[in-house]
């Protein structure tokens, strides 16, 4: 069994920063790829950033230069550092990861999401 748990969300004023974490626990052998998505009310889910096992990184155009994705493989943790936050960044942020389990099966797992609110 594998669990993904996000943390670090909260409320911040425009121009502020937040750092999100996504921790994989349980029968985790390795994280092949991790993605951060966000979903705002009434909008489609948006892929924000991805990082793979070789640390190849991609960002949505809407967050380039403001968000940074990183990983700590030893801790099975993926981070999303967000800066220069704007009201349009308000959303539930979800972590998704392709995980190789200790039984050497690979599946995609999702966290429960963490709310980020940017408001003055």
Buried (B, 14 or more C-beta within 10 A) or exposed (E): EBEBBBEBBEEBEEEBEBBBBBBBEEBBBBBBBBBBBBBBEEEEEBEBBBBBBEEEEEBBEEBEEBBBBBBEEEEBBBBBBBBEBEEEBBBBBBBBBBBBBEEEEEEEBEBEBBEBBBEE
